[in-house]
């Protein structure tokens, strides 16, 4: 029997694995839009380490290997911005992306009092759109970035029990 995937907060020691996984995972997005200069492919290790220190970053591990990750922040209005949800290609289509999405939402509500969540994806990224819609996100806007790329913004409200848990943590 194989090792099961665990989900936990990322540490600074995960930075290199996250960056390598991010580079691998965003190749398909870059090909889809014919743009290999997208930020996830040009991000530096120092920039990623800064995100680890400022935001909320969750990883999925298979043993010692980081096989998935997602990041989030919460603005002053209580909107959790979720970004860079990645899952190793060999681990995709087994529910891990959904588990990571659930984990970051719960952490943003509990630790940073998120009241709603927002994320963005490219208009051709059908797998991403399917995942997000399946988790309750609805499109709220589209922005034309380039001739080949439009970004779709999706949002959903935080579950009441997540908001209540966040209030309890904040009041503790």
Buried (B, 14 or more C-beta within 10 A) or exposed (E): EEEEBEBEEBEEEBBEBBBEBBBEBBEEBBEBBEBEEBEBBEBEEEEBBEBBEEBBBBBBBBEEBBBBBBBBBBEEEBBBBBBBBBBBEEBBEEEBBBBBBBBBBBBBBBBBBBBBBBBBBBBBBEEBBEBBEEBBBEBEEEEEBEEEBBBBBBBBEBEEEBBEBBEEEEEE
